[in-house]
Amino acid sequence: MTAAARTNPIGVRPPSKANRNGPLHFPPNILNVEDDESMELINRDQDKTPSPPDTPTPTPRIDGIPLPSSLSPPNAKRRPLTPSSDEMEDLPDIRVPYSSSPESISSPPPRKNPPLPFSPITIETSDEDGLRAQLEVAETNRTIVRNIAPTTTNNPQRFTPTPNGGFPAIHLPHAAALLDFMSPSTINAWLAVGGSKFLVRVFDYNGKEHETMNAILTQHIRNVVAEIMNEHNLGPVNPRVAPPSPTNGKNVKDFPKSFLVFDIPTEVTNMLVHQRIWSTPEITIEARPFLSHDLPTSFLCLNGFTTSDPGTVTRAVRDAWTAPETLGQIVGILEKSEIPLDRIYDAATYLCDSISVEFIDYKVAKAISLPCFNIFANCPSNQPKTWTSLRAKLMTIQYHTPLDGTGIAIPFTTCTLCHSIGHPNGLCKFPDTPSWNGPKHKNKVAKFSPKTRGKE
């Protein structure tokens, strides 16, 4: 057998030593050679220094991958990296959200409550009638409030700016809470004041030293309002401030905390109420409308669960409210409201769909967690009596979970810094506000002694 006929031991044919130069051995669309004349032009240009290619524009996808520069002639005509308009039309949309920094990644938008599925009948009432309807059920709600000792501090900054997302919410125990423990004669006098007016509550003020503190706080409130008006070029303003007056009695333990501001332009009232929180080193106030028809969204505070997961508690509350017996009782309460009878079931469903839950991390001895949850919902009625009846009923039922215990309603805790229900002093969010001028909490470990329903 001759050498030419022998089988190659490695099973492949050895490479040919034939000349591999020329357009035949380049991939298609990389080098377009039509005839010998074009080849001569290429050979003549090889001695010239090629100009650098243009910087390619990044695109979502590239159909072809160009050969490395070492495998193509210096002046070879390359296929454009950017697809043509016709090619782009055939490309799928594969764009991906991009963030240049972690801070620009926003959290999912908060869950919005569904719109009211009906148009309730609007009952025309005067301010006096509306306020007296709220005061009628105020006593029913007062037993859920407790106070904690206050603390104070100062910050050299003048006004605390509104943070991103706004100031923390301040929840009321009932619609007329701003006038709790107020003398009836004072309420009547405030109702008789005409023109623009609004209410102010002072942070970290419990009302107990009203004989001396009311005069001091009245002057501070007047100065702050006038200063705000000067900074906004709203002209000279000389507001009047009326202090609260407690109910008469020998054993008075609770005191009113709201001041009335009046004799000011309407645009001033609207601006102060819109921002709501005004904090200076001397005083921090919350401005609220004199009368608001918006009912509170705070319904319950629950403890007894062994989990800190709001989702588990949300399911337990929804299951309890939509149980046939409870849902029938909710429908019965709503039937006595202004809601049209043919939309009562829709209104009950709206109430259950609006449930939201807030986890409060209370601590007991040795820093053991005692989870509590604030339950919020939107009342489909705008009548204070209907809202009170619904909450009274929902506080009497138990909230079972398969694996995480049973929740029961307990009285709300009241923060003495911001006067909101639902959290103690140590868990108030206001002192964490950037450039906060107002009072600080002593510590962030909230101690809690559990109580059952009906006990204070």
Secondary structure, DSSP 8 states (H G I E B T S, - for coil): --GGGS--TTSS-----S---SGGGS-TTTS---SHHHHHHHHHHTTS-----------S--SS----GGGS-TT-----SS--HHHHHHS--------SSGGG------------SS--------HHHHHHHHHHTHHHHGGG-----------S-SS----TT-S-----SSTTGGGTTB-HHHHHHHHH--SSEEEEEETT--STTHHHHHHHHHHHHHHHHHHHHHHTT------EEE---B---TT------EEEEESS-HHHHHHHHHH-EEE-SS-EEEEEESS------EEEEEEEES---HHHHHHHHHHHHTSHHHHHHHHHHHTTSSS-GGGHHHHHHHHHHT-EEEEEEEE-GGG-EEEEEEEE---S---HHHHHHHHHHHTSS-EE-SSSEEEEE----B-TTT--BSS-GGG-SGGGSTT--S---S-S--B-----TT--
